[in-house]
Amino acid sequence: MMFEEMAELQKELCKNARGKDNRAEIAEEIADVHIMLDQMEILHNCKELSR
């Protein structure tokens, strides 16, 4: 799931680089990646090391 969420963010960033006004979509994908990063910290028991 982590890679999928990062790929979706990458897709929106690429669209933006080509001139599309998609700030809302970028913000949504950033939020999804944040959620996945939080889950990765829990899964790998490394929250205290990554902050």
Kinemage of the C-alpha trace (Angstrom):
@kinemage 1
@onewidth
@group {chain A} dominant
@subgroup {mainchain}
@vectorlist {calphas} color= white
{ca met a 1} P 0.000 0.000 0.000
{ca met a 2} L 2.829 2.421 0.796
{ca phe a 3} L 4.251 2.204 -2.702
{ca glu a 4} L 0.796 2.594 -4.216
{ca glu a 5} L 0.123 5.793 -2.272
{ca met a 6} L 3.528 7.220 -3.199
{ca ala a 7} L 2.888 6.379 -6.849
{ca glu a 8} L -0.455 8.197 -6.738
{ca leu a 9} L 1.264 11.276 -5.301
{ca gln a 10} L 3.943 11.042 -7.983
{ca lys a 11} L 1.252 10.888 -10.675
{ca glu a 12} L -0.409 14.055 -9.390
{ca leu a 13} L 2.929 15.852 -9.090
{ca cys a 14} L 3.753 14.934 -12.694
{ca lys a 15} L 0.392 16.270 -13.865
{ca asn a 16} L 1.114 19.505 -11.996
{ca ala a 17} L 4.558 19.772 -13.594
{ca arg a 18} L 2.835 19.583 -16.997
{ca gly a 19} L 0.625 22.539 -16.087
{ca lys a 20} L -2.494 21.068 -14.496
{ca asp a 21} L -3.944 22.971 -11.544
{ca asn a 22} L -4.497 20.016 -9.219
{ca arg a 23} L -3.524 21.329 -5.802
{ca ala a 24} L -6.508 19.636 -4.146
{ca glu a 25} L -5.522 16.257 -5.565
{ca ile a 26} L -1.903 16.765 -4.496
{ca ala a 27} L -3.021 17.671 -0.959
{ca glu a 28} L -5.195 14.547 -0.813
{ca glu a 29} L -2.341 12.312 -1.929
{ca ile a 30} L 0.078 13.955 0.524
{ca ala a 31} L -2.423 13.209 3.319
{ca asp a 32} L -2.628 9.570 2.198
{ca val a 33} L 1.179 9.278 2.188
{ca his a 34} L 1.319 10.836 5.679
{ca ile a 35} L -1.124 8.202 6.921
{ca met a 36} L 0.911 5.413 5.382
{ca leu a 37} L 4.133 6.809 6.857
{ca asp a 38} L 2.537 6.850 10.298
{ca gln a 39} L 1.516 3.228 9.797
{ca met a 40} L 5.034 2.306 8.681
{ca glu a 41} L 6.473 3.847 11.858
{ca ile a 42} L 4.113 1.697 13.932
{ca leu a 43} L 4.701 -1.448 11.892
{ca his a 44} L 8.484 -1.122 12.094
{ca asn a 45} L 8.513 0.168 15.672
{ca cys a 46} L 10.706 3.131 14.746
{ca lys a 47} L 8.636 6.221 15.485
{ca glu a 48} L 11.141 7.519 18.031
{ca leu a 49} L 13.970 7.109 15.504
{ca ser a 50} L 12.291 8.902 12.607
{ca arg a 51} L 11.345 12.154 14.338
